[in-house]
Amino acid sequence: MFSVINISGLSIGIAASLVIFMIVSYDFSFDKFEKDRDRIYRVTSDLHFPDQLIQIAGVSMPLGPAVKRELPGIEVAAPFLLYPERVNVTVTPNNKPVVFKQQPDIIFADNSYFDIVPYKWTSGSAAVLNEPFKVVLTESRAKSYFPFRDAQKAIGQTITYNDSIKATVSGIIKDIDQPTDFPFKEFISYSTIEKTGLKDNLNLEEWNSIGSNTQLFLKAAKGKDSAYINKQLKDLYNRYAQKGFLSITNNVQALSDLHFNADYGNFGSRQANRNTLYGLIILAVFLLALGCINFINLTTAQAAQRAKEIGIRKTLGSSRLQLTTQFLTETFLLTIAATTIALLIVPLLLKVFSDFIPAEVNAGMLKQPAILLFAVCLIITVSLLAGAYPSLFLSTYNPSLVLKNQAFSNTGKTRKAWLRKTLTVSQFVIAQFLVIAAIVVVKQINYSLNKDLGYNKDAIITFTIPGSPDNQKKLTLQQKLNAIPGIEMVSLAGATPAANGYNMATMDFVDDKKKIETTAEVKSADTNYFKLFGMKLLAGRYLQQSDTTREYLINNTYAKFLGYSNPADIIGKYLNRGKANIPIVGVLADFHSQSTRSAMKPLAYSSEEKWHSNFHIALKKINGSTAAWKETIAKIEKAYKGIYPEEESFKYEFFDERIAKFYTAEQNLSKLLKWATGLAIFISCLGLFGLVIYTTGIRTKEIGVRKVLGASVTQIVSLLSKDFMSLVLLAFIIAAPLAWWSMYKWLQDFAYRTHMSWWVFILSGGLMIIIALITLSIQTIRSAMANPVKSLRME
């Protein structure tokens, strides 16, 4: 039984450690193949507005050429441009045009890009990108475009981008086969930009025009650090940029930070969070420690049972080293058994967490040398951690005292009982901490999802129409949608009230000769928008339909920022955007345009029709049932494809699901904590169960005597359980303040957060006491109900 308990606890801890090591090692392995990667940086932009800071990974278009010309201490400067619009690619492999719609991972770059990110060239060289209208493809992209078995035959083929740019395939490179945040597969020569109409839309000479599509990577010369480069960039910006309302600071971001910094993002790929990874490591240590604690507890508790064996071995000549080696070997064999079981558990754990574990982290990684080496190191480490103290402790017994029954045999009160109590308390501190953390995380998620966000989010679907925003097809589609009986209301507008991205604008507010420069998020809406989303009006009126921006509807936060605590007082005032004074006609109640992590910011709605490229549809509920939605959505799709037959698929999204995606990280954390909590409780209860079995075993005669003298089953169960329950209560007293402090810090990331309610601690403490009582009762009740005659006949 004790072997089963030890192996179970260790196998769970080892399996969790293996999975976590696979995740952590994968995320920390990104972009390790670049030469001199410690000297590679990305240039970012911090936009300083009067009332907020906006961080962008991009730079102004003229910065890259200026750095190449003028900045000392830079070994390589590699500007590149992500294709700034949806890309439809046309190829003619057999003189028949084939169109690939909305192709991703296409950039404009020159040869310096390949000095930053090394590729293996199978045809051509980086020098081909010095000429306009040239393109380099990865082997995978070449094979997807052209039906040639040999990708090299794609050389010389012509590719057309959005029917406007034609480029000749002049190089083929191998795909990167290591983890990287550079997903690009198609490289058009950078000089092509100036030879095409793209230059008219990119502000090639505007230093204050920043876009995330314009990227700049640098390799610093040896001996030049980030502080030196930042100063050079600041001097360069001050030399060329005009000072005004917007202040821009360019800073460098280390290549090693690209995979982890959510403030600047990468290129649309998954990012990791360093704090989460460190938390996972701590979690693995916790679960592994729980298994080791079980082993130490049960082995030292059984010490008295093996005392005579050790005494006889020592009398027959065994040295302390031989005994220590014997016990360590026993631990080693148990650990190998546990690791074998753990390797079988790992694929199951990976499947459970597949929703948020990268697809590259899979059971196949168990064959990698690094993972196998880690498993071997884990076996050795666990064997030493779990077996070192028991082996040293057991090998110290004095053989003369042991053989005289004077070595605390069968007392249950060993000199090391304090250690077992300390370790048991430690186990339940960890389990109790995880229980509290899991409850708080779930409470915050429920708070965020159920909070009054300032709009209706149920029974609403949204989709984007293709083509230019002023396409007249959208009006025809709107008429068809209005005729579908299952639709409550249709709005043709800009983005939903809450969305991942946002559009910021600079505005001036002039009142009583006082000018206030501000930035605000700008959205566009039609007349149905506010009714459809159930948004509350505090003062004034809603917007009227218009083909240009003729009036603004602002949120209450904006009104307060401008100094108007009474929303009605700002009606009729003007916001100046560009050269136009635009009146404020209404004030909306505040609503959350981002997740509850973010504070509410100034926001303004206009009704400019050319920005209306999203349909928002409220679906009808018939007698409270949603059964007809599937049929209604099918009719919407039919109407959509009738207007846009060239589109291959109809993509829509429920608005409440979009809101839920804001909290994907928290939901993943919640799922992880629930599993970790369950495993921690299971391992801790296994250890508690083992100690109870041992304790009741050595107190068998005492229990029999008590029953003969009239003790009831309840009294005996209480007697056997009270010591253990006091340990569980002590663990709660220790864990509660630690959990409160940790979760208080975690909640500070949310501008709008739940409270650390007292019932969270009462619930978690009560839950742990109930689980411990159930665990204890399994054995204590059995022992209390045993026949005392059999107990007293044991000798």
JOHUBEL-V562916 format. One line per field, one symbol per residue. ss: DSSP state (H for helix, E for strand, L for the rest). phi: phi as a letter, one per 30 degrees, with the letter a starting at -180 (. if undefined). burial: 1 if it has 16 or more other C-alpha atoms within 10 Angstrom, else 0. A space follows every 50 residues. Layout:
ss: ???
phi: ???
burial: ???
This chain:
ss: LHHHHHHHHHHHHHHHHHHHHHHHHHHLLLLLLLLLHHHEEEEEEEEELL LLEEEELLLLHHHHHHHHHHLLLEEEEEEEEELLLLLLEEELLLLLLEEE LLLLLEEEELLLHHHHLLLLEEELLHHHHHLLLEEEEEHHHHHHHLLLLL HHHHLLLEEEELLLEEEEEEEEELLLLLLLLLLLLEEEEHHHHHHLHHHH HLLLLLLLLLLLLEEEEEEELLLLLHHHHHHHHHHHHHHHLLLLLLEEEE EEEEHHHLLLLLLLLLLLLLLLLHHHHHHHHHHHHHHHHHHHHHHHHHHH HLHHHHHHHHHHHHHLLLLHHHHHHHHHHHHHHHHHHHHHHHHHHHHHHH HHLLLLLLLLLLHHHHHLHHHHHHHHHHHHHHHHHHHHHHHHHHLLLLHH HHHLLLLLLLLLLLLLHHHHHHHHHHHHHHHHHHHHHHHHHHHHHHHHHH LLLLLLLLLEEEEELLLLLLLLHHHHHHHHHHLLLLEEEEEEELLLLLLL LLLEEEEEEEELLEEEEEEEEEEELLLLHHHHLLLLEEEELLLLLELLLL EEEEEHHHHHHLLLLLHHHHLLLEEEELLEEEEEEEEELLLLLLLLLLLL LLEEEELEHHHLLEEEEEELLELLELLLHHHHHHHHHHHHHHHLLLLLLL LLEEHHHHHHHLLHHHHHHHHHHHHHHHHHHHHHHHHHHHHHHHHHHHLH HHHHHHHHLLLLHHHHHHHHHHHHHHHHHHHHHHHHHHHHHHHHHHHLLL LLLLLLLHHHHHHHHHHHHHHHHHHHHHHHHHHHLLLHHHHHLLL
phi: .dddddddddddddddddddddddddddcdhccddhddccbcdcbcccce cacccbddbdeddeeddddcddicdbbbdbbdedadccccbbdbibdbcc dhdcicbcbcddedddcdbcdcbiadddddcdicbccddddddddbdcdc ddddejdcbcchhbbcbcdbabbdddcbeacccdbbbcedddedcbdddd cchdccdcccbddccbcbcddejccddddedddddddddcdddadccccc bccdedcddbcddcicbiddccbedddddddddddedddddddeddeddd ddeddcddedddedddjddddddddddddedddddddddddddddeeddd ddcddbcedddbddddddedddddddddddddedddcddedddddceddd dddcicchdicicddcddddddddddedddddeddddddddddddddddc dddjadbcibcbbccdiddcddddddddddddddddcdabbcadddebbd caccbcbcccbhicccdbbbdcbbbcddeddddiddccaibddcdadbdc abccddddddddjcdceddcdjdbccbiccccdccabcddbddbdddcdd bebbcbbdddcdbbccbcddcchiccdddedddddddddddddbddddbc cbbddddddddecddddddddddddddddddddddeddddddedddddce dedddddddjddddddddddcddddddddddddddedddedddddddddc dbbdcddddddddddddddddddddddecdddddcdddddddcec
burial: 01001111111111111111111100110110000010111111111010 00001111111111001100001101111111110010111010000010 00001111111110111010101111011101111111101110110000 11111001111100111111111111001111111111111110000100 01010011011111111111000001001101100110000000000111 11111111110001111000110100100110110111111111111111 11110011011011000001001110111011011111101110111001 00000000001110010000100110011001111111111101101110 01100010110101000001001111111111111111111111101110 00111110111111100010000100110110000110111111111100 00000111110000001111111111111101101111110111110011 11111111100100001001100110000011111111111111111001 11111111111111111111000000001001101110111001000000 00011101100110001011111111101111111111111111110111 10110110000010011101100110111011011100110010001000 011100000110011001100110111011101111010010000
